[in-house]
Amino acid sequence: MTEIEQAVKKLASRYAKVTIKGTVLSRLIELGTLIEFSSDDLIVAAGDNQNKLYLLVDGLIRKYYLDYQGNDLTHQFLEAEQVFSTQHVVFSGQVMCNFEAVEPCRVVCFDYELVQSLMLEEPALTQIYIGMLEETLRIKLVRETALLTESATARYVKLKTEIPNIDQRVNHGHIASYIGVTPVSLSRIRRTLREEK
């Protein structure tokens, strides 16, 4: 079984609420291309007009924005088996954010329009897509709620629970921007948590 085949079958079992025929999954698998990225490679840049769907096989990806002053603001970290799409972050035909490989990554890349056409032919595939959209919405709502209702310390602890080795994998400046504080404040939070142990 190829890596693309394994990744797509895992995706289907994770999101589909109905059994999808092997022949249908094979058609989806044929649309995927395995691509490797090195650490710090920009996978998608703000301003691009590409229309792609990505399935992360392994590695860690950071989704971030640049504000009006050019400050780098981390919005999300994506791990293996997560999906991201430029289609979900498009405004006026252009991608609004950046996706960067934080460490070496392998992704399965799909042309979004080809996947969309296949979903029209094979409606069972929409079950996977609906599951992905539901998860994307859930992640967004959880993140917004945390930013509005939790302390920076609570957000940091939650991030470490979700990705236990995040401190070793990601630049601390990126972690600080993700939880909404300065790197100096993150250092204080980390020191306080160490002292409380």
N, C-alpha and C positions, 0 to 999 in steps of 0.2 A: 504494500500500500504506500503510495507517495505521500509526502508531507502535506501537499495541498488536499489530497483525499482525506487524510486524517483530520486536518484542521476543519474542513467543511463538514465532515460527519459529526465532529464534536459540536460544531456550531448548531447543526440541525437538532442534535439530541438535547442541546441546552435550551433552545428557543421554541422549537416546533411543538405544538400541542396535539398534532396529528402525525401519523406515520407518513413519511415521504418516501415514495418509491425510489429504489436504487437507480433506476434509469433517469429519473428527474434530477437526483443529486449528481449523477454523472455529467449531465448537461451543465450544471452549475460549476462543477469542478473544472470542466474544460475551459471555462471562461477565466479562470484564475491564473495568475503568473506569480511565482515566488520571487521576491526581491529582497536583497540584503542591504542593510544600511550600517554604517560605522557610527560610533559615538559622535555626537554633535552634528550629524548630517541633518539637514533640513529636508523633511519628507514632503511637506506642503508649506508653501509660503503665502502669507497674506497678499492678496492682489492676484493670485493665480486664478485662472478660469477653468481649471480642470474639473472633471466630473467623475471622481473615483470613489470606490468603496474599498476599505482596507480591513483585513483581518490579521491581527497581530499573533504570530506563531510563538515567538519568544523575544525577550528583551523588555525594555521600558521606554515608553514614549511620553513626551510632555506636550500638552496643548497649551499655548500661551498667546497673549495679545500684547501689542505695544500701545501704550496710551499716547495722548497728544504730545507728551514731552519725551517720548521715546523710551519710557520705562517699560521693562519687561515684566508682565504680570501673568503668573502661572495660573491656569484655570483648572487643569486636570492632569492626572497621571494615569496612563493606560498600561495595563499588564497583559500578559499572554492570554489569548482567547477573547480579548475584547475587540470590538469593532468600532471603527470611526469612518466617517464619510465626509467628503468635502461638500456634498449636497446639503448636509444639515447645517452648515455654517456659511452659506452663501447669501450675499445681499447685492442686488443689482448685478448679478452675473459673476461676481468675484468672491473668492474665499476671504473671510474676515479675520482669520486667525492663522497661527503657525503650528505645525506639528513637527517636533524635533526628536530624533533618536537620542535618548539620554545615555544609552549604552548600546552595544551592537544589537541590532534587531533584524528579524526576518519577518516579512509580512507577505500575505497573499493579497495581490492587488486585482481588483475587478473594475471594468468599465461600467459605471453606474447605469448608463442607458441600455447596455446589453443585458444586465441583470434585470432591469425594469421590464424589458421586452420579454425575457424568459418568465418573469412572474405573471405577466398577462397570459402567456401560453400555459403555464403550470401554476394555477392559483394556490396550490398547497404551499408553494414557496413563500407566499405572502405571510404564512404563519411565522416563519423565521424572521421576516422583516418586522412584523408587528411586535414580536418578542424583543427584538433589538431596540425598536423605538420606545417601547415601554421601559426598558432598562435605562435608556438614555434619559428619558423624562424623570425616572426615579432618581438617578444620580444627580440630575440638575436640581430637583426639588430638595434633596437631602443637603446638597452643597449650599443652596440659597438659605435654607432654614438655619444651617450651622453658622453661616456668616452673620445672620440677623439675631440669633438667639444664644450662641455659645461664646465662651471666652476663647481667646487665642490659644490658651493652654489646652482647653478641651478639644479644640480643632486639631492641634498637634498630636495629642494622645490618640485621637480617633484615626488620624492618618497613619500613625505608627501601628495601630491595631490592624488597619486594612493592608498596609505594606510594611511588615515588621522590620525589614532591613533597609528602609528608605534612607536613613541617615548615611549609610555606606554607599548607596547607589546614586544619590542625587546631590548636587551642589546645594549647600545650605541656604544660599540666596534664593534659589528656586522654591525651596520648602517654605522659607519666610514669606515670599510673595504669595504662595498658595494659601497660607493660613491668614494672610492679611496683615503682616507685621514687618518691621525692618529686620535685617540680619542681626542687629544688636539686641533687639527684643527677643528674637528667637534664641540667642545665646543665653539670655537671662532665664528664659523659660526652661531651657535644657538644664542649666545649672541648678535651678530650683527643684526640678524633678529628680535630679541626681541626689541632691541633698535630702530629699524627702524619703529616699529608699532606706 
